[in-house]
Amino acid sequence: MTELEHSHEHGAIRARLKEEAKPSYVRDFVYGGIDGAITTFAVVAGVVGAELSATIILILGFANLLADGFSMAAANYSGTKTVIDDIARIRAIEKRHIAEAPEGEREEVRQILAG
């Protein structure tokens, strides 16, 4: 028999479910890096095409990097907050369903896991 990733004893399950989810920022770094590189390249290419001085090219390139970084951070914050708020809303609904119709919720979980 293969060894499982974690224990399925009652206490271990309860402890695991009480742990807070640990966010992964890898997706954000990859997405932000690609987006930042492409938009900065586009700005710098446009400025080079306009035959402006190297100083202007550097200033606009760095300004774009800063603005793009702030924009990505603000968008990610808003998106993450929306997901967290939605999870809290769904959790409240499910807690109410468990209290009011526990057998129906058990059947729902059975069907989800069987599916």
Secondary structure by P-SEA (a helix, b strand, c coil): cccccccccaaaaaaaaaccbbbbaaaaaaaaaaaaaaaaaaaaaaaaaacccaaaaaaaaaaaaaaaaaaaaaaaaaaaaaaaaaaaaaaaaaaaaaaccaaaaaaaaaaaaac
